[in-house]
Amino acid sequence: MSTLTVTDARARLAEVVDQVRVSKDPLFLTRRGRRVAAVIDADDLDRLIAAAEDLADITAAAQARAELDAGSELVPWEQVKADLGLT
């Protein structure tokens, strides 16, 4: 993965965006030698967000199953709707 200073990226922003879009490789931006940001293709970001959301859902479902297996009390659907003001 490539790196570029924030100052250099600012000076050639259009070129940086085109490079990342075509190559699909992220470009890390540095300030004082430390990575501070990254430029990535928008489609790649969409896929990363979707994957993170899927993982969060899988984790929540596994936690719910574990709570049920441990004997947690079930909450009736009508009660959930009432608690959320949906009735």
SEDO-775548 format. One record per residue (C-alpha): residue number from 1; residue in one letter; x, y, z. Coordinates in steps of 0.05 Angstrom, whole numbers, always signed. Layout:
N
+-----+---+--------+--------+--------+
:   k : r :      x :      y :      z :
+-----+---+--------+--------+--------+
: NUM : A :      X :      Y :      Z :
...
+-----+---+--------+--------+--------+
# end
This chain:
87
+-----+---+--------+--------+--------+
:   k : r :      x :      y :      z :
+-----+---+--------+--------+--------+
:   1 : M :     +0 :     +0 :     +0 :
:   2 : S :    +25 :    +68 :    -18 :
:   3 : T :    +34 :   +129 :    +26 :
:   4 : L :    +33 :   +202 :    +12 :
:   5 : T :    +38 :   +263 :    +56 :
:   6 : V :    -25 :   +303 :    +67 :
:   7 : T :    +10 :   +363 :    +36 :
:   8 : D :    +27 :   +325 :    -27 :
:   9 : A :    -42 :   +295 :    -31 :
:  10 : R :    -73 :   +364 :    -25 :
:  11 : A :    -30 :   +390 :    -82 :
:  12 : R :    -51 :   +333 :   -129 :
:  13 : L :   -119 :   +312 :   -103 :
:  14 : A :   -151 :   +296 :   -170 :
:  15 : E :    -92 :   +251 :   -189 :
:  16 : V :    -95 :   +216 :   -121 :
:  17 : V :   -169 :   +202 :   -128 :
:  18 : D :   -160 :   +175 :   -199 :
:  19 : Q :   -102 :   +131 :   -177 :
:  20 : V :   -142 :   +100 :   -121 :
:  21 : R :   -204 :    +91 :   -163 :
:  22 : V :   -166 :    +56 :   -219 :
:  23 : S :   -117 :    +15 :   -178 :
:  24 : K :   -167 :     -4 :   -123 :
:  25 : D :   -108 :     +1 :    -75 :
:  26 : P :   -117 :    +45 :    -13 :
:  27 : L :    -70 :   +104 :     -6 :
:  28 : F :    -49 :   +123 :    +65 :
:  29 : L :    -39 :   +197 :    +81 :
:  30 : T :    +15 :   +215 :   +130 :
:  31 : R :    +30 :   +275 :   +173 :
:  32 : R :    +97 :   +280 :   +208 :
:  33 : G :   +112 :   +208 :   +187 :
:  34 : R :    +49 :   +179 :   +219 :
:  35 : R :    -11 :   +151 :   +181 :
:  36 : V :    -71 :   +196 :   +194 :
:  37 : A :   -121 :   +178 :   +140 :
:  38 : A :   -133 :   +135 :    +79 :
:  39 : V :   -162 :   +146 :    +11 :
:  40 : I :   -200 :    +86 :    -15 :
:  41 : D :   -247 :    +71 :    -73 :
:  42 : A :   -320 :    +88 :    -56 :
:  43 : D :   -345 :    +18 :    -77 :
:  44 : D :   -293 :    -14 :    -32 :
:  45 : L :   -316 :    +29 :    +26 :
:  46 : D :   -389 :     +8 :    +13 :
:  47 : R :   -367 :    -65 :    +15 :
:  48 : L :   -328 :    -55 :    +80 :
:  49 : I :   -387 :    -21 :   +114 :
:  50 : A :   -435 :    -76 :    +92 :
:  51 : A :   -387 :   -129 :   +118 :
:  52 : A :   -380 :    -93 :   +185 :
:  53 : E :   -456 :    -88 :   +191 :
:  54 : D :   -463 :   -162 :   +174 :
:  55 : L :   -412 :   -180 :   +226 :
:  56 : A :   -447 :   -138 :   +279 :
:  57 : D :   -513 :   -173 :   +263 :
:  58 : I :   -480 :   -242 :   +267 :
:  59 : T :   -449 :   -223 :   +334 :
:  60 : A :   -515 :   -197 :   +362 :
:  61 : A :   -551 :   -260 :   +339 :
:  62 : A :   -499 :   -304 :   +372 :
:  63 : Q :   -504 :   -264 :   +436 :
:  64 : A :   -581 :   -270 :   +435 :
:  65 : R :   -576 :   -345 :   +425 :
:  66 : A :   -527 :   -351 :   +483 :
:  67 : E :   -574 :   -312 :   +528 :
:  68 : L :   -632 :   -358 :   +509 :
:  69 : D :   -589 :   -419 :   +522 :
:  70 : A :   -571 :   -390 :   +590 :
:  71 : G :   -645 :   -386 :   +607 :
:  72 : S :   -661 :   -312 :   +595 :
:  73 : E :   -734 :   -295 :   +597 :
:  74 : L :   -768 :   -286 :   +530 :
:  75 : V :   -804 :   -220 :   +517 :
:  76 : P :   -869 :   -227 :   +479 :
:  77 : W :   -872 :   -191 :   +412 :
:  78 : E :   -932 :   -150 :   +434 :
:  79 : Q :   -893 :   -124 :   +493 :
:  80 : V :   -834 :   -105 :   +449 :
:  81 : K :   -880 :    -66 :   +403 :
:  82 : A :   -912 :    -31 :   +462 :
:  83 : D :   -845 :    -13 :   +492 :
:  84 : L :   -824 :    +18 :   +426 :
:  85 : G :   -889 :    +55 :   +418 :
:  86 : L :   -909 :    +16 :   +357 :
:  87 : T :   -979 :     -3 :   +380 :
+-----+---+--------+--------+--------+
# end
